[in-house]
Amino acid sequence: MGMSVTISAATAEDAEQILKLQYLCYQSEAELYGDYRLEPLTQTLADLRAELDRGHALVARLGDEVIASVRGEADGEGTATIGKLIVHPRMQRHGLGGRLLDAIEAYFAGESAAHRFQLLSGHRSERNLRLYRSHGYAPVATRVMNPRLTLVTLEKDAAAVPSARAEGTFVTSA
């Protein structure tokens, strides 16, 4: 029997592994858009730690290795912004991204009583857009960043999300 993937709240000690994984995962996005200056590729460890302090992050582990992560922040108006959903390339296409998305939504629906979730994706990131649409997100706006990149803002009503708090450890098969 193989190892199980566990999902839990990220800790300050996870920051370095998250940053390394983020750098690895965003290489394909940089190639897709022809821009290696994307913010996830230039983010410093200090900036990541500050982001973790401001919001909430989850990690998925296979043993001691962080193999996936997602972060989010809630504002005072009831909107939780979800970002940087990353899954190690060798672990993609096994449903882990969807499980992390569900878990962070449940956390914000319960903890901050968010009534809306919002996230961004590049217009060419079809796999990401397909995942978000399959989880109930719909495009609400676009913003041209440069000739190669248009950001798509997607939103979802939180009423469809169970309000159980998604902190703790979840065990799923890898």
Backbone torsions as a table, in degrees:
resi	resn	phi	psi	omega
1	MET	NA	138.4	-177.7
2	GLY	-83.1	179.1	178.3
3	MET	-75.5	156.1	176.9
4	SER	-100.3	149.5	174.2
5	VAL	-88.8	129.7	176.6
6	THR	-112.8	141.8	177.3
7	ILE	-115.5	128.6	-179.5
8	SER	-151.5	171.6	176.5
9	ALA	-64.3	138.4	176.5
10	ALA	-72.4	150.8	176.1
11	THR	-117.4	169.4	178.2
12	ALA	-59.4	-31.3	180.0
13	GLU	-68.8	-17.1	179.8
14	ASP	-83.0	-11.5	-170.5
15	ALA	-55.0	-45.4	-176.8
16	GLU	-65.5	-42.5	178.1
17	GLN	-65.2	-39.4	178.6
18	ILE	-62.1	-45.4	-178.7
19	LEU	-62.1	-42.9	178.3
20	LYS	-63.7	-42.5	178.8
21	LEU	-65.5	-41.5	178.1
22	GLN	-58.7	-44.9	179.5
23	TYR	-60.8	-44.1	178.7
24	LEU	-63.2	-47.3	-174.4
25	CYS	-69.3	-30.9	-177.5
26	TYR	-85.7	-0.9	176.2
27	GLN	-61.3	-41.9	-179.2
28	SER	-67.3	-34.6	176.6
29	GLU	-67.1	-42.9	178.9
30	ALA	-60.7	-42.3	178.6
31	GLU	-65.3	-42.6	-179.4
32	LEU	-59.7	-38.6	-177.3
33	TYR	-101.3	-1.7	-179.9
34	GLY	63.2	36.0	-176.9
35	ASP	-145.2	106.2	179.7
36	TYR	-91.7	14.6	176.3
37	ARG	-104.7	16.3	177.2
38	LEU	-56.7	143.3	-175.0
39	GLU	-54.0	-40.7	178.7
40	PRO	-63.6	-21.4	178.4
41	LEU	-88.3	-15.7	-179.1
42	THR	-110.9	-4.4	-179.1
43	GLN	-62.5	136.4	178.6
44	THR	-89.8	164.6	176.9
45	LEU	-62.0	-39.3	178.0
46	ALA	-63.4	-41.8	177.9
47	ASP	-64.3	-40.3	178.5
48	LEU	-64.6	-44.1	178.6
49	ARG	-60.3	-40.6	177.8
50	ALA	-64.2	-40.1	178.3
51	GLU	-63.8	-41.2	178.3
52	LEU	-64.4	-36.6	178.5
53	ASP	-67.6	-33.9	-177.5
54	ARG	-75.5	-35.1	-171.7
55	GLY	-124.0	-145.4	179.8
56	HIS	-132.9	141.3	179.4
57	ALA	-135.5	148.1	174.4
58	LEU	-119.3	150.7	173.4
59	VAL	-128.8	151.6	170.4
60	ALA	-111.7	133.8	-178.3
61	ARG	-120.4	144.9	168.6
62	LEU	-118.3	102.1	-168.7
63	GLY	67.3	-126.8	179.1
64	ASP	-93.2	-6.6	-175.3
65	GLU	-86.5	129.4	172.1
66	VAL	-76.8	116.7	-176.9
67	ILE	-111.0	-7.1	178.8
68	ALA	-163.1	157.7	-179.9
69	SER	-160.1	158.5	173.3
70	VAL	-150.4	148.9	-179.7
71	ARG	-131.4	160.3	176.5
72	GLY	-164.0	163.2	176.9
73	GLU	-141.9	143.0	175.9
74	ALA	-106.4	141.6	176.3
75	ASP	-98.3	177.5	-178.8
76	GLY	-75.3	-5.1	-177.7
77	GLU	-99.6	2.5	178.4
78	GLY	93.1	13.7	177.3
79	THR	-107.0	127.5	174.1
80	ALA	-102.8	121.4	177.7
81	THR	-95.6	122.8	-177.6
82	ILE	-105.9	137.1	-178.3
83	GLY	-151.8	168.0	174.9
84	LYS	51.2	51.0	171.8
85	LEU	-77.2	111.8	-175.3
86	ILE	-128.8	141.7	177.1
87	VAL	-135.5	130.9	179.4
88	HIS	-52.2	136.9	-177.2
89	PRO	-52.1	-35.5	-179.4
90	ARG	-73.7	-13.0	-178.5
91	MET	-107.0	1.9	-179.2
92	GLN	-71.9	157.3	178.4
93	ARG	69.9	28.9	175.1
94	HIS	-122.2	10.5	177.7
95	GLY	86.4	2.9	-177.1
96	LEU	-67.3	-40.5	177.9
97	GLY	-60.0	-42.3	178.4
98	GLY	-65.2	-38.9	178.7
99	ARG	-67.0	-38.8	176.4
100	LEU	-65.9	-40.8	178.9
101	LEU	-61.8	-45.4	177.4
102	ASP	-59.5	-42.7	-176.7
103	ALA	-67.3	-41.6	-179.8
104	ILE	-70.6	-35.0	175.2
105	GLU	-62.4	-46.5	-179.9
106	ALA	-61.7	-39.2	178.0
107	TYR	-59.6	-52.5	-176.5
108	PHE	-70.6	-31.6	176.6
109	ALA	-64.7	-36.7	-178.9
110	GLY	-87.3	-48.7	-172.9
111	GLU	-73.8	-45.0	-175.5
112	SER	-109.6	2.4	-178.4
113	ALA	53.7	39.2	177.7
114	ALA	-60.4	141.2	176.8
115	HIS	-108.7	-4.8	179.2
116	ARG	-149.6	143.0	174.3
117	PHE	-113.8	143.1	-179.1
118	GLN	-137.4	142.5	174.3
119	LEU	-149.5	166.1	-178.8
120	LEU	-120.6	149.8	173.9
121	SER	-149.9	151.0	173.6
122	GLY	-72.0	149.3	-174.9
123	HIS	-65.7	-22.2	-179.8
124	ARG	-93.7	-4.2	-175.4
125	SER	-84.2	69.5	-172.7
126	GLU	-59.8	-40.6	179.0
127	ARG	-62.3	-41.5	178.2
128	ASN	-65.5	-47.0	-179.8
129	LEU	-61.0	-39.6	178.3
130	ARG	-63.5	-43.2	177.5
131	LEU	-60.0	-48.3	-177.4
132	TYR	-63.6	-42.9	177.7
133	ARG	-62.2	-39.8	-179.3
134	SER	-67.4	-16.8	177.1
135	HIS	-103.1	17.7	172.1
136	GLY	92.7	4.6	179.0
137	TYR	-81.6	145.9	177.4
138	ALA	-131.2	143.7	177.8
139	PRO	-66.0	136.6	178.2
140	VAL	-123.8	-15.3	-179.3
141	ALA	-164.5	158.8	172.3
142	THR	-133.2	152.0	177.7
143	ARG	-142.0	120.2	178.6
144	VAL	-75.0	119.7	-179.5
145	MET	-91.6	-38.5	176.9
146	ASN	-163.9	176.7	-177.0
147	PRO	-59.0	-21.2	-178.5
148	ARG	-98.6	-18.2	-172.0
149	LEU	-130.7	124.5	169.0
150	THR	-118.7	125.4	177.7
151	LEU	-86.3	134.7	177.0
152	VAL	-106.4	124.0	174.4
153	THR	-93.1	128.0	178.7
154	LEU	-119.4	146.1	179.9
155	GLU	-134.5	159.6	178.5
156	LYS	-146.8	139.4	175.2
157	ASP	-75.4	131.9	-176.9
158	ALA	-76.5	-8.0	-177.8
159	ALA	-59.9	-26.4	-177.9
160	ALA	-84.4	-2.3	-175.4
161	VAL	-100.0	131.6	174.8
162	PRO	-58.2	141.8	-176.1
163	SER	-88.5	6.6	177.6
164	ALA	-61.1	135.8	-179.1
165	ARG	-68.7	130.3	-174.0
166	ALA	-95.4	31.3	176.2
167	GLU	-96.6	162.0	-175.5
168	GLY	108.0	-161.3	-175.7
169	THR	-118.8	133.5	176.2
170	PHE	-117.1	135.1	179.3
171	VAL	-110.4	125.2	177.7
172	THR	-132.1	155.8	179.5
173	SER	-78.9	144.0	-178.3
174	ALA	-81.1	NA	NA
